[in-house]
Amino acid sequence: MRGYFADELLLMLPLYDTPGVRLRGEVFSSHRGPLALVLTEEAARTDEIVLDLTDVRFISNAILDILTVLARRLAPPQCLLVKANADLDLRERTAARGWNEIATVRLKES
């Protein structure tokens, strides 16, 4: 299966077992457009949009801002589920963006 997007820093692949996207590498602000496009396409097909960041070493604040905008545009029962390793320290960074008050986004850290 081919990826949705690839460059020297990031590989974006469809998930095999559930609708969603897996990212591998480093995610910079320059990746906002491709990521927003893929997640918007996923939102048109499913209620639970899974974004797997478990293979991501770095994620920029600009990407977290785009995810926040996407989550705010979703209407329940739709939900953005972000899976990430705890070493990305997303809990504090997403809380600063109001994720705790957005019903349509969940962060699952491992």
Phi and psi in degrees as GROMACS dihedral restraints (atoms count N, CA, C in turn):
[ dihedral_restraints ]
;  ai    aj    ak    al  type     phi  dphi    fc
    3     4     5     6     1   -83.6    20    10
    4     5     6     7     1   155.6    20    10
    6     7     8     9     1   -78.5    20    10
    7     8     9    10     1   162.1    20    10
    9    10    11    12     1   -72.4    20    10
   10    11    12    13     1   -34.6    20    10
   12    13    14    15     1  -160.5    20    10
   13    14    15    16     1   144.1    20    10
   15    16    17    18     1  -153.2    20    10
   16    17    18    19     1   140.4    20    10
   18    19    20    21     1  -144.8    20    10
   19    20    21    22     1  -170.6    20    10
   21    22    23    24     1   -68.3    20    10
   22    23    24    25     1   -14.3    20    10
   24    25    26    27     1  -109.8    20    10
   25    26    27    28     1   -27.3    20    10
   27    28    29    30     1  -137.8    20    10
   28    29    30    31     1   139.9    20    10
   30    31    32    33     1  -121.0    20    10
   31    32    33    34     1   126.5    20    10
   33    34    35    36     1  -116.1    20    10
   34    35    36    37     1   118.9    20    10
   36    37    38    39     1  -126.4    20    10
   37    38    39    40     1   150.0    20    10
   39    40    41    42     1   -71.0    20    10
   40    41    42    43     1   149.1    20    10
   42    43    44    45     1   -75.5    20    10
   43    44    45    46     1   148.6    20    10
   45    46    47    48     1   -88.7    20    10
   46    47    48    49     1   -33.4    20    10
   48    49    50    51     1  -101.0    20    10
   49    50    51    52     1    -9.4    20    10
   51    52    53    54     1  -156.4    20    10
   52    53    54    55     1   156.1    20    10
   54    55    56    57     1   -62.9    20    10
   55    56    57    58     1   135.2    20    10
   57    58    59    60     1   152.1    20    10
   58    59    60    61     1  -170.5    20    10
   60    61    62    63     1  -134.0    20    10
   61    62    63    64     1   140.4    20    10
   63    64    65    66     1  -116.2    20    10
   64    65    66    67     1   132.9    20    10
   66    67    68    69     1  -109.7    20    10
   67    68    69    70     1   143.6    20    10
   69    70    71    72     1  -133.6    20    10
   70    71    72    73     1   130.6    20    10
   72    73    74    75     1   114.5    20    10
   73    74    75    76     1  -134.1    20    10
   75    76    77    78     1  -122.3    20    10
   76    77    78    79     1   134.4    20    10
   78    79    80    81     1  -113.8    20    10
   79    80    81    82     1   111.8    20    10
   81    82    83    84     1  -108.9    20    10
   82    83    84    85     1   170.5    20    10
   84    85    86    87     1   -58.1    20    10
   85    86    87    88     1   -28.8    20    10
   87    88    89    90     1   -64.7    20    10
   88    89    90    91     1   -14.0    20    10
   90    91    92    93     1   -92.5    20    10
   91    92    93    94     1     2.1    20    10
   93    94    95    96     1   -56.3    20    10
   94    95    96    97     1   -49.3    20    10
   96    97    98    99     1   -60.1    20    10
   97    98    99   100     1   -55.9    20    10
   99   100   101   102     1   -59.5    20    10
  100   101   102   103     1   -39.4    20    10
  102   103   104   105     1   -67.7    20    10
  103   104   105   106     1   -44.4    20    10
  105   106   107   108     1   -60.7    20    10
  106   107   108   109     1   -41.0    20    10
  108   109   110   111     1   -62.8    20    10
  109   110   111   112     1   -48.5    20    10
  111   112   113   114     1   -63.8    20    10
  112   113   114   115     1   -44.4    20    10
  114   115   116   117     1   -68.0    20    10
  115   116   117   118     1   -33.7    20    10
  117   118   119   120     1   -66.1    20    10
  118   119   120   121     1   -40.2    20    10
  120   121   122   123     1   -63.2    20    10
  121   122   123   124     1   -41.4    20    10
  123   124   125   126     1   -62.9    20    10
  124   125   126   127     1   -40.1    20    10
  126   127   128   129     1   -63.1    20    10
  127   128   129   130     1   -27.9    20    10
  129   130   131   132     1   -75.5    20    10
  130   131   132   133     1   -16.9    20    10
  132   133   134   135     1  -107.4    20    10
  133   134   135   136     1   -20.4    20    10
  135   136   137   138     1  -147.9    20    10
  136   137   138   139     1   158.7    20    10
  138   139   140   141     1   -83.5    20    10
  139   140   141   142     1   -32.4    20    10
  141   142   143   144     1  -109.1    20    10
  142   143   144   145     1   110.2    20    10
  144   145   146   147     1   -94.8    20    10
  145   146   147   148     1   111.4    20    10
  147   148   149   150     1   -95.6    20    10
  148   149   150   151     1   128.4    20    10
  150   151   152   153     1  -119.8    20    10
  151   152   153   154     1   108.5    20    10
  153   154   155   156     1   -94.8    20    10
  154   155   156   157     1   111.4    20    10
  156   157   158   159     1  -107.4    20    10
  157   158   159   160     1    16.0    20    10
  159   160   161   162     1   -65.4    20    10
  160   161   162   163     1   -19.4    20    10
  162   163   164   165     1  -105.3    20    10
  163   164   165   166     1    19.4    20    10
  165   166   167   168     1   -96.9    20    10
  166   167   168   169     1   133.5    20    10
  168   169   170   171     1   -94.8    20    10
  169   170   171   172     1   -25.1    20    10
  171   172   173   174     1  -151.7    20    10
  172   173   174   175     1   141.2    20    10
  174   175   176   177     1  -137.8    20    10
  175   176   177   178     1   129.9    20    10
  177   178   179   180     1   -78.3    20    10
  178   179   180   181     1   158.9    20    10
  180   181   182   183     1   -63.6    20    10
  181   182   183   184     1   -32.1    20    10
  183   184   185   186     1   -61.4    20    10
  184   185   186   187     1   -36.2    20    10
  186   187   188   189     1   -69.1    20    10
  187   188   189   190     1   -40.9    20    10
  189   190   191   192     1   -62.6    20    10
  190   191   192   193     1   -35.1    20    10
  192   193   194   195     1   -64.5    20    10
  193   194   195   196     1   -42.0    20    10
  195   196   197   198     1   -63.9    20    10
  196   197   198   199     1   -41.9    20    10
  198   199   200   201     1   -63.2    20    10
  199   200   201   202     1   -36.9    20    10
  201   202   203   204     1   -64.2    20    10
  202   203   204   205     1   -45.1    20    10
  204   205   206   207     1   -61.0    20    10
  205   206   207   208     1   -45.9    20    10
  207   208   209   210     1   -59.7    20    10
  208   209   210   211     1   -47.1    20    10
  210   211   212   213     1   -61.1    20    10
  211   212   213   214     1   -39.4    20    10
  213   214   215   216     1   -67.6    20    10
  214   215   216   217     1   -24.9    20    10
  216   217   218   219     1   -84.1    20    10
  217   218   219   220     1   -15.3    20    10
  219   220   221   222     1   -75.1    20    10
  220   221   222   223     1   149.9    20    10
  222   223   224   225     1  -117.6    20    10
  223   224   225   226     1   131.3    20    10
  225   226   227   228     1   -53.7    20    10
  226   227   228   229     1   139.2    20    10
  228   229   230   231     1   -88.0    20    10
  229   230   231   232     1     4.6    20    10
  231   232   233   234     1   -64.6    20    10
  232   233   234   235     1   148.5    20    10
  234   235   236   237     1  -154.2    20    10
  235   236   237   238     1   140.8    20    10
  237   238   239   240     1   -96.1    20    10
  238   239   240   241     1   118.3    20    10
  240   241   242   243     1  -106.1    20    10
  241   242   243   244     1   114.7    20    10
  243   244   245   246     1  -105.7    20    10
  244   245   246   247     1   118.6    20    10
  246   247   248   249     1  -103.1    20    10
  247   248   249   250     1   131.0    20    10
  249   250   251   252     1  -152.1    20    10
  250   251   252   253     1   158.3    20    10
  252   253   254   255     1   -77.5    20    10
  253   254   255   256     1   146.5    20    10
  255   256   257   258     1   -61.9    20    10
  256   257   258   259     1   -25.9    20    10
  258   259   260   261     1   -70.9    20    10
  259   260   261   262     1    -7.3    20    10
  261   262   263   264     1   -78.3    20    10
  262   263   264   265     1   -12.0    20    10
  264   265   266   267     1    55.2    20    10
  265   266   267   268     1    45.5    20    10
  267   268   269   270     1   -79.6    20    10
  268   269   270   271     1   -24.6    20    10
  270   271   272   273     1   -54.7    20    10
  271   272   273   274     1   -52.6    20    10
  273   274   275   276     1   -68.9    20    10
  274   275   276   277     1   -41.3    20    10
  276   277   278   279     1   -65.8    20    10
  277   278   279   280     1   -37.9    20    10
  279   280   281   282     1   -77.9    20    10
  280   281   282   283     1   -32.6    20    10
  282   283   284   285     1   -62.0    20    10
  283   284   285   286     1   -36.9    20    10
  285   286   287   288     1   -65.1    20    10
  286   287   288   289     1   -20.8    20    10
  288   289   290   291     1   -97.2    20    10
  289   290   291   292     1     6.0    20    10
  291   292   293   294     1    85.0    20    10
  292   293   294   295     1    15.8    20    10
  294   295   296   297     1   -59.5    20    10
  295   296   297   298     1   -28.3    20    10
  297   298   299   300     1   -65.1    20    10
  298   299   300   301     1   -22.2    20    10
  300   301   302   303     1  -102.5    20    10
  301   302   303   304     1    -1.0    20    10
  303   304   305   306     1   -98.0    20    10
  304   305   306   307     1   116.0    20    10
  306   307   308   309     1   -70.8    20    10
  307   308   309   310     1   -16.7    20    10
  309   310   311   312     1  -102.6    20    10
  310   311   312   313     1    20.7    20    10
  312   313   314   315     1  -141.5    20    10
  313   314   315   316     1   140.4    20    10
  315   316   317   318     1  -135.8    20    10
  316   317   318   319     1   140.4    20    10
  318   319   320   321     1  -111.3    20    10
  319   320   321   322     1   125.2    20    10
  321   322   323   324     1  -118.3    20    10
  322   323   324   325     1   107.5    20    10
  324   325   326   327     1   -98.7    20    10
  325   326   327   328     1   146.3    20    10
